[in-house]
Every structure is written in C-alpha cells, then in structure tokens.
Amino acid sequence: MAKITVLTDHSGTIIGTFQEGKSSKDAPAYVRIRPRDGQFLHELDVPDKLAAVDSVHLLHSTHRVEVKGGVAKLVEHKG
C-alpha cells in the first residue's frame, strides 16, 4: 500500500492527487495544497498498483472518496 494525498470536491470526486517523493538531489520535495471552499484533502492508503506513476491518473475516472464516520476511504465507481 502507498499513502497519497487526494483532493476532492464535496461529493468525493477526485480533483487531484499527490504522492510524496524526492527531489533530484535527494532532498524531500515540498508541496502545499490549499483546498478551495467545498474541497477537501484526504490522506489515503492506496494499493501500490493504483499509486504507480503510470496509473494514478486512473483514480480520477475509476474511484471516488467516501467519508463515513469521519474516516475517508477510496471506493470504486459503481456500474
């Protein structure tokens, strides 16, 4: 499992993702994501296959974030 940060709208639609990495000189990369009104940030554990650079873009079309009891989880779109 990989940990990624996911930006969503109020309905759980994924707007963007970020996965921590390293800069070219092995210094930690620093990114600050500031959600707008009606947007939310979630830190989620995602299967390695979905977190891979060549497939993380699929999250936008195949999954959404569902929050129940204050806990966010990644769920596949139905249908």
SULTA-V165322 format. One record per residue. RES is the residue in one small letter. NEAR is the number of other C-alpha atoms within 8 Angstrom. Layout:
res: [RES:RES]
near: [NEAR:NEAR]
This chain:
res: [m:a:k:i:t:v:l:t:d:h:s:g:t:i:i:g:t:f:q:e:g:k:s:s:k:d:a:p:a:y:v:r:i:r:p:r:d:g:q:f:l:h:e:l:d:v:p:d:k:l:a:a:v:d:s:v:h:l:l:h:s:t:h:r:v:e:v:k:g:g:v:a:k:l:v:e:h:k:g]
near: [6:8:9:13:11:13:13:15:11:8:5:9:11:14:9:8:10:7:8:6:6:9:8:5:5:6:7:7:8:4:4:4:4:4:9:6:4:7:10:10:9:9:8:11:8:11:8:8:6:10:12:8:6:5:10:10:8:9:11:11:6:8:13:13:12:9:8:6:4:5:6:10:8:10:8:7:7:3:2]
